[in-house]
Each structure stands twice: as structure tokens, then as C-alpha cells.
């Protein structure tokens, strides 16, 4: 009975870590796809029309579940996680 109790605790720990790792992978994959979709939505307006490019990217990110938190350093509110923070680039890179 004691061996079963120790092994079951170990199995619960391993199962919990597996669930955490799977959840982390799925969230990372969703975030990467949303960022790529937003970048592709905005790149059609570049290099000449930065405001429309930014707007298209933000609309696409919001459509994927990552709403805009504001511009130029405004932090995310506690109830809008995950969110998108916008910064203006200084170069074309």
C-alpha cells in the first residue's frame, strides 16, 4: 500500500508536468501563428503607409485573440491578457 501511494504521487507529478508542457506548446504555437498572420497582414502596406500597416496588423492580431493594449509603452491591463503592445520602429529593420 505504501509503495502504491509513493508511485501514485510520482505518476500525478509526471502527468501534471506533461499537461503543463502540452499547454505551453499549444499556447506558444498559437502566439507564433498570430504574430505571423499579423505581420503578413501589415506587410502589404509597407514601406509607404505605416499607419495602415499597423492597423491591419492590429486587426488581425485582435481577430486571433490578442487585443491591442495601446500605443508606445502602454502596459497590458490585468484583464486583457494576452495583449499586443505597439512601438514605432526607428528604421526599416
C-alpha positions in Angstrom: 0.0 0.0 0.0 2.8 2.4 0.8 4.6 1.7 -2.4 1.4 2.3 -4.4 1.0 5.7 -2.5 4.5 6.8 -3.4 4.3 5.7 -7.0 0.9 7.3 -7.5 2.2 10.6 -6.3 5.1 10.3 -8.7 2.6 9.5 -11.5 0.5 12.5 -10.7 3.6 14.8 -10.8 4.6 13.4 -14.2 1.1 13.7 -15.5 0.9 17.3 -14.3 4.2 18.2 -16.0 3.0 16.6 -19.2 -0.2 18.6 -19.2 1.8 21.8 -18.4 4.3 21.1 -21.2 1.5 20.4 -23.7 -0.4 23.5 -22.8 2.8 25.6 -23.1 3.5 24.2 -26.5 -0.1 24.9 -27.8 0.0 28.4 -26.4 3.4 29.1 -28.0 2.2 27.7 -31.3 -1.0 29.9 -31.2 1.1 33.0 -30.4 3.6 32.3 -33.1 0.8 31.8 -35.7 -1.0 35.0 -34.6 2.3 37.1 -34.9 3.0 35.7 -38.3 -0.6 36.4 -39.5 -0.4 40.0 -38.2 2.9 40.6 -39.8 1.7 39.2 -43.2 -1.5 41.4 -42.9 0.5 44.5 -42.4 3.4 44.0 -44.8 1.1 44.7 -47.8 1.1 48.4 -46.8 4.8 48.8 -46.3 7.1 50.7 -46.7 4.9 53.7 -47.6 1.9 53.5 -45.4 2.9 52.7 -41.8 -0.4 53.7 -40.1 -2.5 51.4 -42.4 0.1 48.6 -42.0 -0.1 48.9 -38.2 -3.9 49.0 -38.2 -4.1 45.9 -40.4 -1.7 44.0 -38.2 -3.6 45.0 -35.0 -6.9 44.0 -36.6 -5.5 40.6 -37.5 -3.9 40.1 -34.1 -7.2 41.0 -32.4 -9.0 38.6 -34.6 -6.7 35.9 -33.4 -7.4 36.7 -29.8 -4.6 39.2 -29.0 -6.3 42.6 -28.5 -4.4 45.9 -28.7 -3.3 47.3 -25.4 -2.4 50.8 -26.6 0.5 52.5 -28.2 4.0 53.4 -27.3 4.6 51.8 -23.9 1.2 51.5 -22.5 1.2 48.3 -20.5 -1.3 45.5 -20.6 -4.1 45.6 -18.1 -4.7 42.6 -15.9 -7.9 41.7 -17.6 -6.7 41.9 -21.2 -4.0 39.2 -21.2 -2.8 38.3 -23.7 -2.5 41.6 -25.5 -0.5 43.4 -28.2 1.9 46.3 -27.4 2.8 48.6 -30.2 6.0 50.5 -30.7 7.0 52.7 -33.7 10.2 51.4 -35.4 13.1 53.8 -36.0 14.4 52.0 -39.0 13.1 49.7 -41.7 14.6 46.7 -40.0 
